[in-house]
Amino acid sequence: MKPIARKFLLGLILTSFAAADPAKPVIDDTQPGWRALTQDDFTKVNSADDTWAWKDDILFCTGQPVSVMRTKKSLRNFELVVEWMHEKPAGNSGVFVWTTPASVEKLALAGKPGLPAGIEVQVLDNAFTDQMAKAGQKTDWFTTHGDVFPVRVKMTPIGKTSPNGERSFPRKDLCKDHGQWNHYYIRATHGEVRLWVNGEEVSGGTACDPAEGYLCLESEGSPIQFRRLRIRELP
């Protein structure tokens, strides 16, 4: 092949690679080590008897009272997949990672509404922003697309942060509105929590302390559904 032709062909190849979509992580929860989280994996903390209900592989939450249920087992390093859907506009909920046993015990003993200490991965409907604005409240301290933040524990946010520097704000707005399913992939390993929303990494935190504890699902005032709860524990 002549030098000119060789350079032309090489240029076509490089142009083709440059035009291709960038590589994205593949989240395949059917690989070895993954398993479903079922009713047998959880126990009530300070919810009512009818707050949570499992029906046909979907977990329904009434949102009342403000409370959590937790895994029976304490977890250290793991990957989690959960799909969620708010039933009404402005719904609020969350996934707590590395929830402290002491805070859970305190809630259980009190038997009153409240939330524990741990790293919260926010599950918030997009209409919540408009609701706050109409009420004359500030809306710059949160987002509805996957904030990650510490609740009475330690964490250093990754990337973009809230004005007070406590929350990791998502780099992209990817959450769908109420009535539609959203996919979260959470990786919690060695003191670091990272969140993928609908297939793309958006937020997280490092230097989490403690880096072991219960996994909790949150009831916070509005009905929500969860499905495809799957976990893979890591060394």
Sequence and secondary structure as in RCSB ss.txt:
>XXXX:A:sequence
MKPIARKFLLGLILTSFAAADPAKPVIDDTQPGWRALTQDDFTKVNSADDTWAWKDDILFCTGQPVSVMRTKKSL
RNFELVVEWMHEKPAGNSGVFVWTTPASVEKLALAGKPGLPAGIEVQVLDNAFTDQMAKAGQKTDWFTTHGDVFP
VRVKMTPIGKTSPNGERSFPRKDLCKDHGQWNHYYIRATHGEVRLWVNGEEVSGGTACDPAEGYLCLESEGSPIQ
FRRLRIRELP
>XXXX:A:secstr
  HHHHHHHHHHHHHHHHHS        TTSTT EE  GGGEEESS  TTSEEEETTEEEE   SSEEEEESS B
SSEEEEEEEEESSTT EEEEEEEE HHHHHHHHHHTSS   SEEEEEEE THHHHHHHHTT   TT  SS  EEE
ESSEEEE SSB TTS SB  SS     TTS EEEEEEEETTEEEEEETTEEEEEEEEEES  BEEEEEE SS EE
EEEEEEEE  
